[in-house]
Amino acid sequence: MNIDFVKLGAYIRNARTQQGKTLEEMASQTGCSAEFLQNLEKGQRKPELEVFFKLISALNLSGDEVLANVSGA
Protein backbone atom coordinates (compact mmCIF):
# COMPACT_ATOMS: atom_id res chain seq x y z
CA MET A 1 0.00 0.00 0.00
CA ASN A 2 1.33 3.39 -1.00
CA ILE A 3 0.34 6.32 1.16
CA ASP A 4 -0.08 9.73 -0.43
CA PHE A 5 1.30 11.95 2.34
CA VAL A 6 -0.18 15.11 0.83
CA LYS A 7 -3.61 13.46 1.00
CA LEU A 8 -2.88 12.26 4.53
CA GLY A 9 -2.01 15.78 5.64
CA ALA A 10 -5.11 17.23 4.03
CA TYR A 11 -7.28 14.52 5.61
CA ILE A 12 -5.82 15.19 9.07
CA ARG A 13 -6.23 18.96 8.63
CA ASN A 14 -9.83 18.56 7.47
CA ALA A 15 -10.71 16.30 10.42
CA ARG A 16 -8.98 18.66 12.86
CA THR A 17 -10.73 21.77 11.58
CA GLN A 18 -14.13 20.05 11.38
CA GLN A 19 -13.73 19.21 15.07
CA GLY A 20 -12.73 22.79 15.86
CA LYS A 21 -9.30 21.82 17.18
CA THR A 22 -6.29 24.11 16.85
CA LEU A 23 -2.78 22.99 15.99
CA GLU A 24 -1.81 23.84 19.56
CA GLU A 25 -4.54 21.59 20.96
CA MET A 26 -3.46 18.75 18.70
CA ALA A 27 0.15 19.31 19.70
CA SER A 28 -0.81 19.01 23.35
CA GLN A 29 -2.83 15.84 22.71
CA THR A 30 -0.18 14.12 20.60
CA GLY A 31 3.10 15.33 22.07
CA CYS A 32 4.16 16.70 18.67
CA SER A 33 5.03 20.31 18.03
CA ALA A 34 2.52 22.55 16.30
CA GLU A 35 5.18 23.22 13.65
CA PHE A 36 5.57 19.49 12.95
CA LEU A 37 1.79 19.10 12.67
CA GLN A 38 1.54 22.09 10.33
CA ASN A 39 4.23 20.61 8.09
CA LEU A 40 2.52 17.22 8.22
CA GLU A 41 -0.76 18.81 7.15
CA LYS A 42 1.05 20.36 4.18
CA GLY A 43 2.42 16.94 3.20
CA GLN A 44 5.98 18.04 3.99
CA ARG A 45 6.50 15.59 6.85
CA LYS A 46 5.80 11.88 7.15
CA PRO A 47 4.60 10.68 10.54
CA GLU A 48 6.12 7.65 12.20
CA LEU A 49 3.62 4.91 12.98
CA GLU A 50 3.41 5.91 16.66
CA VAL A 51 2.60 9.51 15.70
CA PHE A 52 0.02 8.32 13.16
CA PHE A 53 -1.79 6.40 15.91
CA LYS A 54 -1.63 9.39 18.27
CA LEU A 55 -3.14 11.61 15.56
CA ILE A 56 -6.03 9.32 14.70
CA SER A 57 -6.70 8.70 18.38
CA ALA A 58 -6.82 12.44 19.15
CA LEU A 59 -9.26 12.88 16.25
CA ASN A 60 -11.32 9.75 17.04
CA LEU A 61 -10.67 8.35 13.57
CA SER A 62 -10.35 4.77 12.39
CA GLY A 63 -6.98 3.80 10.94
CA ASP A 64 -8.74 1.78 8.24
CA GLU A 65 -10.87 4.78 7.28
CA VAL A 66 -7.88 7.11 7.07
CA LEU A 67 -5.72 4.69 5.08
CA ALA A 68 -8.55 3.94 2.66
CA ASN A 69 -8.85 7.65 1.91
CA VAL A 70 -5.14 8.44 1.52
CA SER A 71 -3.82 5.46 -0.40
CA GLY A 72 -2.13 6.31 -3.67
CA ALA A 73 -2.78 4.29 -6.80
Biotite code that builds the C-alpha atoms (Angstrom):
import biotite.structure as struc

atoms = struc.array([
    struc.Atom([0.000, 0.000, 0.000], chain_id="A", res_id=1, res_name="MET", atom_name="CA", element="C"),
    struc.Atom([1.333, 3.390, -0.996], chain_id="A", res_id=2, res_name="ASN", atom_name="CA", element="C"),
    struc.Atom([0.339, 6.324, 1.162], chain_id="A", res_id=3, res_name="ILE", atom_name="CA", element="C"),
    struc.Atom([-0.081, 9.728, -0.429], chain_id="A", res_id=4, res_name="ASP", atom_name="CA", element="C"),
    struc.Atom([1.299, 11.950, 2.339], chain_id="A", res_id=5, res_name="PHE", atom_name="CA", element="C"),
    struc.Atom([-0.176, 15.113, 0.828], chain_id="A", res_id=6, res_name="VAL", atom_name="CA", element="C"),
    struc.Atom([-3.611, 13.459, 0.996], chain_id="A", res_id=7, res_name="LYS", atom_name="CA", element="C"),
    struc.Atom([-2.883, 12.263, 4.530], chain_id="A", res_id=8, res_name="LEU", atom_name="CA", element="C"),
    struc.Atom([-2.013, 15.780, 5.643], chain_id="A", res_id=9, res_name="GLY", atom_name="CA", element="C"),
    struc.Atom([-5.112, 17.229, 4.033], chain_id="A", res_id=10, res_name="ALA", atom_name="CA", element="C"),
    struc.Atom([-7.277, 14.518, 5.611], chain_id="A", res_id=11, res_name="TYR", atom_name="CA", element="C"),
    struc.Atom([-5.823, 15.186, 9.071], chain_id="A", res_id=12, res_name="ILE", atom_name="CA", element="C"),
    struc.Atom([-6.233, 18.959, 8.633], chain_id="A", res_id=13, res_name="ARG", atom_name="CA", element="C"),
    struc.Atom([-9.830, 18.556, 7.471], chain_id="A", res_id=14, res_name="ASN", atom_name="CA", element="C"),
    struc.Atom([-10.708, 16.298, 10.417], chain_id="A", res_id=15, res_name="ALA", atom_name="CA", element="C"),
    struc.Atom([-8.984, 18.659, 12.862], chain_id="A", res_id=16, res_name="ARG", atom_name="CA", element="C"),
    struc.Atom([-10.734, 21.774, 11.580], chain_id="A", res_id=17, res_name="THR", atom_name="CA", element="C"),
    struc.Atom([-14.125, 20.046, 11.379], chain_id="A", res_id=18, res_name="GLN", atom_name="CA", element="C"),
    struc.Atom([-13.731, 19.205, 15.071], chain_id="A", res_id=19, res_name="GLN", atom_name="CA", element="C"),
    struc.Atom([-12.731, 22.793, 15.859], chain_id="A", res_id=20, res_name="GLY", atom_name="CA", element="C"),
    struc.Atom([-9.299, 21.823, 17.178], chain_id="A", res_id=21, res_name="LYS", atom_name="CA", element="C"),
    struc.Atom([-6.288, 24.105, 16.845], chain_id="A", res_id=22, res_name="THR", atom_name="CA", element="C"),
    struc.Atom([-2.780, 22.987, 15.989], chain_id="A", res_id=23, res_name="LEU", atom_name="CA", element="C"),
    struc.Atom([-1.807, 23.838, 19.558], chain_id="A", res_id=24, res_name="GLU", atom_name="CA", element="C"),
    struc.Atom([-4.544, 21.588, 20.964], chain_id="A", res_id=25, res_name="GLU", atom_name="CA", element="C"),
    struc.Atom([-3.459, 18.751, 18.703], chain_id="A", res_id=26, res_name="MET", atom_name="CA", element="C"),
    struc.Atom([0.155, 19.307, 19.702], chain_id="A", res_id=27, res_name="ALA", atom_name="CA", element="C"),
    struc.Atom([-0.814, 19.014, 23.352], chain_id="A", res_id=28, res_name="SER", atom_name="CA", element="C"),
    struc.Atom([-2.827, 15.844, 22.711], chain_id="A", res_id=29, res_name="GLN", atom_name="CA", element="C"),
    struc.Atom([-0.178, 14.116, 20.600], chain_id="A", res_id=30, res_name="THR", atom_name="CA", element="C"),
    struc.Atom([3.100, 15.329, 22.070], chain_id="A", res_id=31, res_name="GLY", atom_name="CA", element="C"),
    struc.Atom([4.157, 16.697, 18.665], chain_id="A", res_id=32, res_name="CYS", atom_name="CA", element="C"),
    struc.Atom([5.033, 20.306, 18.030], chain_id="A", res_id=33, res_name="SER", atom_name="CA", element="C"),
    struc.Atom([2.516, 22.555, 16.300], chain_id="A", res_id=34, res_name="ALA", atom_name="CA", element="C"),
    struc.Atom([5.178, 23.219, 13.652], chain_id="A", res_id=35, res_name="GLU", atom_name="CA", element="C"),
    struc.Atom([5.569, 19.490, 12.946], chain_id="A", res_id=36, res_name="PHE", atom_name="CA", element="C"),
    struc.Atom([1.794, 19.103, 12.670], chain_id="A", res_id=37, res_name="LEU", atom_name="CA", element="C"),
    struc.Atom([1.537, 22.095, 10.334], chain_id="A", res_id=38, res_name="GLN", atom_name="CA", element="C"),
    struc.Atom([4.229, 20.613, 8.087], chain_id="A", res_id=39, res_name="ASN", atom_name="CA", element="C"),
    struc.Atom([2.517, 17.218, 8.217], chain_id="A", res_id=40, res_name="LEU", atom_name="CA", element="C"),
    struc.Atom([-0.761, 18.810, 7.149], chain_id="A", res_id=41, res_name="GLU", atom_name="CA", element="C"),
    struc.Atom([1.047, 20.355, 4.175], chain_id="A", res_id=42, res_name="LYS", atom_name="CA", element="C"),
    struc.Atom([2.418, 16.943, 3.199], chain_id="A", res_id=43, res_name="GLY", atom_name="CA", element="C"),
    struc.Atom([5.976, 18.042, 3.985], chain_id="A", res_id=44, res_name="GLN", atom_name="CA", element="C"),
    struc.Atom([6.502, 15.592, 6.849], chain_id="A", res_id=45, res_name="ARG", atom_name="CA", element="C"),
    struc.Atom([5.797, 11.876, 7.149], chain_id="A", res_id=46, res_name="LYS", atom_name="CA", element="C"),
    struc.Atom([4.601, 10.681, 10.544], chain_id="A", res_id=47, res_name="PRO", atom_name="CA", element="C"),
    struc.Atom([6.122, 7.655, 12.197], chain_id="A", res_id=48, res_name="GLU", atom_name="CA", element="C"),
    struc.Atom([3.619, 4.909, 12.984], chain_id="A", res_id=49, res_name="LEU", atom_name="CA", element="C"),
    struc.Atom([3.415, 5.910, 16.659], chain_id="A", res_id=50, res_name="GLU", atom_name="CA", element="C"),
    struc.Atom([2.598, 9.511, 15.696], chain_id="A", res_id=51, res_name="VAL", atom_name="CA", element="C"),
    struc.Atom([0.016, 8.321, 13.156], chain_id="A", res_id=52, res_name="PHE", atom_name="CA", element="C"),
    struc.Atom([-1.793, 6.402, 15.909], chain_id="A", res_id=53, res_name="PHE", atom_name="CA", element="C"),
    struc.Atom([-1.635, 9.389, 18.271], chain_id="A", res_id=54, res_name="LYS", atom_name="CA", element="C"),
    struc.Atom([-3.140, 11.605, 15.564], chain_id="A", res_id=55, res_name="LEU", atom_name="CA", element="C"),
    struc.Atom([-6.026, 9.319, 14.703], chain_id="A", res_id=56, res_name="ILE", atom_name="CA", element="C"),
    struc.Atom([-6.695, 8.700, 18.383], chain_id="A", res_id=57, res_name="SER", atom_name="CA", element="C"),
    struc.Atom([-6.822, 12.440, 19.146], chain_id="A", res_id=58, res_name="ALA", atom_name="CA", element="C"),
    struc.Atom([-9.256, 12.881, 16.248], chain_id="A", res_id=59, res_name="LEU", atom_name="CA", element="C"),
    struc.Atom([-11.320, 9.754, 17.035], chain_id="A", res_id=60, res_name="ASN", atom_name="CA", element="C"),
    struc.Atom([-10.667, 8.349, 13.567], chain_id="A", res_id=61, res_name="LEU", atom_name="CA", element="C"),
    struc.Atom([-10.348, 4.766, 12.391], chain_id="A", res_id=62, res_name="SER", atom_name="CA", element="C"),
    struc.Atom([-6.976, 3.799, 10.941], chain_id="A", res_id=63, res_name="GLY", atom_name="CA", element="C"),
    struc.Atom([-8.735, 1.779, 8.244], chain_id="A", res_id=64, res_name="ASP", atom_name="CA", element="C"),
    struc.Atom([-10.871, 4.779, 7.285], chain_id="A", res_id=65, res_name="GLU", atom_name="CA", element="C"),
    struc.Atom([-7.875, 7.108, 7.067], chain_id="A", res_id=66, res_name="VAL", atom_name="CA", element="C"),
    struc.Atom([-5.718, 4.690, 5.076], chain_id="A", res_id=67, res_name="LEU", atom_name="CA", element="C"),
    struc.Atom([-8.551, 3.938, 2.662], chain_id="A", res_id=68, res_name="ALA", atom_name="CA", element="C"),
    struc.Atom([-8.845, 7.650, 1.908], chain_id="A", res_id=69, res_name="ASN", atom_name="CA", element="C"),
    struc.Atom([-5.144, 8.438, 1.520], chain_id="A", res_id=70, res_name="VAL", atom_name="CA", element="C"),
    struc.Atom([-3.818, 5.456, -0.401], chain_id="A", res_id=71, res_name="SER", atom_name="CA", element="C"),
    struc.Atom([-2.130, 6.306, -3.669], chain_id="A", res_id=72, res_name="GLY", atom_name="CA", element="C"),
    struc.Atom([-2.776, 4.295, -6.795], chain_id="A", res_id=73, res_name="ALA", atom_name="CA", element="C"),
])
